[in-house]
């Protein structure tokens, strides 16, 4: 079932995010399906902590970015805005190189709130972070 209220144009989404935290961290939207949105983020000097492991906060930025962008395509943005209200993340393992890939899928889409689950995987396809965000509409 298609959940989007308007077409998702990946190039336009990435261009819209230029000159923001999203672009500064190298986050790129890469794929959209009928009910999910995916994006990647490099594991490099912008996103690691001093031990050279992917910073947990960077994983949260990727998760919130994917959830926020996805949520905005489930509402009429001429009338409403979706903003993050609560995020939680469970860090399962580390990433030290390459890039990570996140996938956002809706758990609940309501009139005044939405809940999204974002799973983040390393280059080997192993889940490194399991996150949930609640969006206020």
C-alpha positions as CSV (number, residue, x, y, z in Angstrom):
1,X,0.0,0.0,0.0
2,X,1.4,3.4,-1.0
3,X,1.5,5.8,2.0
4,X,2.8,8.9,0.4
5,X,0.5,11.9,-0.2
6,X,2.7,13.2,-3.1
7,X,5.4,11.8,-5.3
8,X,8.9,11.4,-3.8
9,X,11.6,12.7,-6.0
10,X,14.9,11.7,-4.5
11,X,17.0,14.3,-6.3
12,X,14.7,17.1,-5.2
13,X,14.8,15.8,-1.6
14,X,18.6,15.8,-1.6
15,X,18.7,19.2,-3.1
16,X,16.2,20.6,-0.6
17,X,18.5,19.3,2.2
18,X,21.6,21.2,0.9
19,X,23.3,23.6,3.3
20,X,21.7,21.8,6.3
21,X,23.1,19.3,8.9
22,X,21.9,16.5,6.6
23,X,24.2,17.6,3.8
24,X,27.1,18.5,6.1
25,X,27.1,14.9,7.4
26,X,26.9,13.5,3.9
27,X,23.4,12.0,4.4
28,X,21.8,11.2,1.1
29,X,18.3,9.8,0.4
30,X,18.9,6.8,-1.9
31,X,15.6,4.9,-2.3
32,X,11.9,5.1,-1.7
33,X,9.3,2.3,-1.9
34,X,5.6,2.3,-1.5
35,X,6.0,2.4,2.3
36,X,9.6,3.1,3.2
37,X,12.4,5.6,2.7
38,X,16.1,4.8,2.7
39,X,19.2,6.9,3.0
40,X,23.0,6.5,3.6
41,X,25.6,8.3,5.7
42,X,29.4,7.9,5.5
43,X,31.4,6.7,8.4
44,X,34.2,9.3,8.3
45,X,35.7,12.3,10.2
46,X,32.3,14.1,10.2
47,X,30.4,11.2,11.8
48,X,32.8,9.4,14.1
49,X,33.7,9.9,17.8
50,X,37.4,10.1,19.0
51,X,37.7,6.3,19.1
52,X,36.9,6.3,15.3
53,X,33.6,4.6,15.9
54,X,30.4,5.9,14.4
55,X,29.0,8.5,16.8
56,X,25.7,7.5,18.3
57,X,24.5,11.0,17.8
58,X,25.2,10.7,14.1
59,X,23.1,7.6,14.0
60,X,20.3,9.6,15.6
61,X,20.7,12.4,13.1
62,X,20.3,9.8,10.2
63,X,17.3,8.3,11.9
64,X,15.6,11.6,12.6
65,X,16.3,12.8,9.1
66,X,14.8,9.8,7.5
67,X,11.8,9.8,9.8
68,X,11.2,13.5,9.4
69,X,11.5,13.5,5.6
70,X,9.2,10.4,5.3
71,X,6.7,12.0,7.7
72,X,6.5,15.1,5.6
73,X,5.5,13.1,2.5
74,X,2.5,11.7,4.5
75,X,0.9,15.1,5.1
76,X,-0.2,18.1,3.1
77,X,2.8,20.4,3.7
78,X,0.8,23.4,2.5
79,X,-1.2,23.0,5.6
80,X,0.9,21.0,8.1
81,X,4.5,20.5,9.3
82,X,5.9,17.4,10.9
83,X,8.6,17.9,13.5
84,X,10.4,15.4,15.7
85,X,9.0,15.1,19.2
86,X,10.8,12.1,20.7
87,X,13.5,9.8,19.5
88,X,15.0,6.7,21.0
89,X,17.9,4.7,19.7
90,X,19.4,1.4,20.7
91,X,23.0,1.0,19.5
92,X,23.6,-2.7,18.8
93,X,27.1,-2.7,17.3
94,X,29.7,-0.3,16.0
95,X,30.6,0.9,12.5
96,X,34.2,2.0,11.7
97,X,34.3,2.4,7.9
98,X,32.3,2.7,4.7
99,X,28.8,3.9,5.1
100,X,25.6,3.1,7.0
101,X,22.2,2.7,5.4
102,X,19.0,3.5,7.2
103,X,15.4,2.5,6.4
104,X,12.4,4.3,7.8
105,X,9.0,2.5,7.9
106,X,5.8,3.9,9.4
107,X,4.4,2.2,12.5
108,X,1.5,4.7,12.8
109,X,0.3,7.6,10.7
110,X,-2.3,9.7,12.4
111,X,-3.7,13.2,12.1
112,X,-1.6,14.8,14.8
113,X,1.3,12.4,15.2
114,X,3.2,9.7,13.4
115,X,5.6,7.0,14.7
116,X,8.4,5.7,12.5
117,X,10.9,2.8,13.0
118,X,14.3,3.4,11.5
119,X,16.8,0.5,11.3
120,X,20.4,1.3,10.4
121,X,22.8,-1.2,8.9
122,X,26.5,-1.3,8.3
123,X,28.2,-2.3,5.0
124,X,27.9,-6.0,5.9
125,X,24.2,-5.7,6.3
126,X,24.3,-6.1,10.1
127,X,21.9,-3.9,12.1
128,X,23.9,-1.3,14.1
129,X,21.0,0.8,15.4
130,X,17.3,0.3,16.0
131,X,15.5,3.6,16.4
132,X,12.0,4.9,16.8
133,X,10.8,8.5,16.3
134,X,7.5,10.2,17.2
135,X,6.6,13.1,14.9
136,X,4.2,15.8,16.0
137,X,2.1,17.1,13.1
